[in-house]
Amino acid sequence: MSNNKSKEFAKAGMVVSLMVTTGTTFFLNNKKVKCLHIASGVALLGFSFWHHSLYKKEPGRLKRETKRQITG
């Protein structure tokens, strides 16, 4: 699977799991819905980590950005 397709799947997974987490918030009195709410929250964390890991890491990027902000 290409990197762009993986990014699209990760973003779609984040959107769906966030929608389920948000939608189940109003019905937490039901035990099954509460379990679904927790599972979708865990899935959101997983998709977020997957999405983050798909991007290239540039050494020294943080130092350059901080230096730009200071010098303005």
TORKOL-4160 file (C-alpha; in steps of 0.2 Angstrom, whole numbers, padded with zeros to 4 digits, m for minus):
72
<pt num="1" X="0000" Y="0000" Z="0000"/>
<pt num="2" X="0007" Y="0017" Z="m0004"/>
<pt num="3" X="0011" Y="0030" Z="0009"/>
<pt num="4" X="m0003" Y="0042" Z="0002"/>
<pt num="5" X="m0016" Y="0028" Z="0003"/>
<pt num="6" X="m0010" Y="0024" Z="0021"/>
<pt num="7" X="m0012" Y="0042" Z="0026"/>
<pt num="8" X="m0030" Y="0043" Z="0018"/>
<pt num="9" X="m0035" Y="0027" Z="0028"/>
<pt num="10" X="m0028" Y="0033" Z="0044"/>
<pt num="11" X="m0037" Y="0050" Z="0042"/>
<pt num="12" X="m0053" Y="0041" Z="0038"/>
<pt num="13" X="m0051" Y="0030" Z="0053"/>
<pt num="14" X="m0048" Y="0045" Z="0064"/>
<pt num="15" X="m0064" Y="0054" Z="0057"/>
<pt num="16" X="m0075" Y="0038" Z="0060"/>
<pt num="17" X="m0069" Y="0034" Z="0077"/>
<pt num="18" X="m0070" Y="0052" Z="0082"/>
<pt num="19" X="m0088" Y="0053" Z="0076"/>
<pt num="20" X="m0093" Y="0037" Z="0085"/>
<pt num="21" X="m0084" Y="0043" Z="0101"/>
<pt num="22" X="m0094" Y="0059" Z="0100"/>
<pt num="23" X="m0110" Y="0051" Z="0095"/>
<pt num="24" X="m0110" Y="0038" Z="0109"/>
<pt num="25" X="m0106" Y="0052" Z="0122"/>
<pt num="26" X="m0125" Y="0055" Z="0124"/>
<pt num="27" X="m0130" Y="0037" Z="0128"/>
<pt num="28" X="m0117" Y="0032" Z="0141"/>
<pt num="29" X="m0130" Y="0025" Z="0153"/>
<pt num="30" X="m0131" Y="0010" Z="0142"/>
<pt num="31" X="m0117" Y="m0003" Z="0145"/>
<pt num="32" X="m0115" Y="m0008" Z="0127"/>
<pt num="33" X="m0114" Y="0010" Z="0121"/>
<pt num="34" X="m0101" Y="0013" Z="0135"/>
<pt num="35" X="m0090" Y="m0001" Z="0129"/>
<pt num="36" X="m0092" Y="0005" Z="0111"/>
<pt num="37" X="m0087" Y="0023" Z="0117"/>
<pt num="38" X="m0071" Y="0016" Z="0125"/>
<pt num="39" X="m0067" Y="0005" Z="0111"/>
<pt num="40" X="m0069" Y="0020" Z="0098"/>
<pt num="41" X="m0058" Y="0031" Z="0109"/>
<pt num="42" X="m0044" Y="0018" Z="0109"/>
<pt num="43" X="m0046" Y="0016" Z="0090"/>
<pt num="44" X="m0044" Y="0035" Z="0089"/>
<pt num="45" X="m0028" Y="0034" Z="0098"/>
<pt num="46" X="m0022" Y="0020" Z="0087"/>
<pt num="47" X="m0027" Y="0029" Z="0071"/>
<pt num="48" X="m0019" Y="0045" Z="0077"/>
<pt num="49" X="m0002" Y="0036" Z="0081"/>
<pt num="50" X="m0003" Y="0027" Z="0064"/>
<pt num="51" X="m0006" Y="0044" Z="0055"/>
<pt num="52" X="0009" Y="0052" Z="0065"/>
<pt num="53" X="0021" Y="0038" Z="0061"/>
<pt num="54" X="0017" Y="0039" Z="0042"/>
<pt num="55" X="0026" Y="0056" Z="0041"/>
<pt num="56" X="0044" Y="0058" Z="0038"/>
<pt num="57" X="0054" Y="0064" Z="0053"/>
<pt num="58" X="0067" Y="0078" Z="0050"/>
<pt num="59" X="0081" Y="0079" Z="0062"/>
<pt num="60" X="0083" Y="0097" Z="0068"/>
<pt num="61" X="0066" Y="0103" Z="0062"/>
<pt num="62" X="0061" Y="0109" Z="0080"/>
<pt num="63" X="0077" Y="0119" Z="0082"/>
<pt num="64" X="0075" Y="0128" Z="0065"/>
<pt num="65" X="0056" Y="0132" Z="0069"/>
<pt num="66" X="0061" Y="0139" Z="0086"/>
<pt num="67" X="0075" Y="0149" Z="0079"/>
<pt num="68" X="0063" Y="0157" Z="0066"/>
<pt num="69" X="0050" Y="0161" Z="0079"/>
<pt num="70" X="0063" Y="0170" Z="0090"/>
<pt num="71" X="0071" Y="0180" Z="0076"/>
<pt num="72" X="0054" Y="0184" Z="0069"/>
